[in-house]
Amino acid sequence: MTELGLGLGTGSIVVVSDTHAGLDERIRTARASGDRLGEAAARSEKASLHAQAEAWTDGAQEMHWAARLAADAGHTGFRGQYLYGKGALLAQAGPSLRGQALAALRQASAAARVAGNRGVAQQSLRLQVKLYAQVDRWDKAAETAAELVELLERLGPGPELADLLRTRAGFLRRGPHGERESLRCLERSAKLGLTLGHRGRALQARLEHHLLSAKLGEDVPPINTRFGEGDGQGLFQACGSLELDEPEDALEPAEKARVAALKDGNAARYLGSCLILAEALERLGRRRDVLETLLTCRATLQEQRGHEAAFAARDALDVLKRRWGEEAMRSALTEYRASVAEISG
């Protein structure tokens, strides 16, 4: 039997060769003999048949009964797996059942942690984070991501942990009082990325830390050139030029890095290139070009990677509005729109 991938990580659901009738017979036989785990296994396979037919709620009901049977048999590990399957199937069923899906997933992660099944616990927490984020429950998404961070930390440092810390930072800064904790997450992500040799991850986390610090009115340290070293020579050179307060020399390498990142589909390097290019242009007083760079960056990332990826560019625009003032921002926007209209005409 092999795993059936549903796009939500349903590791406890399997592809089966048996028919509904054959599985019903297995269920009756197991029940007659008092084999609760045998019946649970047959019901989980029946859930897979329902999943293949996209009958999500029917599959979830089978997983519900499988979980109850596993609990009756005193097997917490299997109960966690089946609850995870139930939650994943309900998540597929649509927004109206999202609450039931989350309830099942919370039970699944709790049972899996008791049983020491870290794999199921991680899968369940990841899906909970995704579902909370879909409905803008940033507080719950951040809280659940913190549980997942704790689990991953026990496995040792890795790129997934670095990415999760940055994701949690994004959730936190959407909340009313999470900016400071967000900065701490970004700092940890950047340091971990650098330690692992994943300089692209380190650069993106450092840049987001840089932007958020500026937004909060803190003294912003210069971007450490070490973060650009592994992300293309152009980006490294641009960072170095900014460190030396030579913004004119940063323009060409930053633009080349931006074009190369866009061609390669590297979102982290593209974002970093755009932010560094925008900083160089701002130092040169070219505010219209700054807006063009950031607005293009936001639109490109949103189109290619969705709203979450474009958040750093939106944050950069917010920082500019605060630093320039509303009147200067309106003036730059007017100039930018006029140039767009001229090109379009």
Secondary structure, 3 states (H helix, E strand, C coil): CCECCCCCCCCCCECCCCCHHHHHHHHHHHHHHCCHHHHHHHHHHHHHHHHHCCCHHHHHHHHHHHHHHHHHCCCHHHHHHHHHHHHHHHHHHCHHHHHHHHHHHHHHHHHHHHHCCHHHHHHHHHHHHHHHHHCCCHHHHHHHHHHHHHHHHHCCCCHHHHHHHHHHHHHHHHCCCCHHHHHHHHHHHHHHHHHHCCHHHHHHHHHHHHHHHHHCCCCCCCCCHHHHCCCCHHHHHHHHHHHCCCHHHHHHHHHHHHHHHHHHCCHHHHHHHHHHHHHHHHHCCCHHHHHHHHHHHHHHHHHHHCCCCCHHHHHHHHHHHHHHCHHHHHHHHHHHHHHHHHHHC
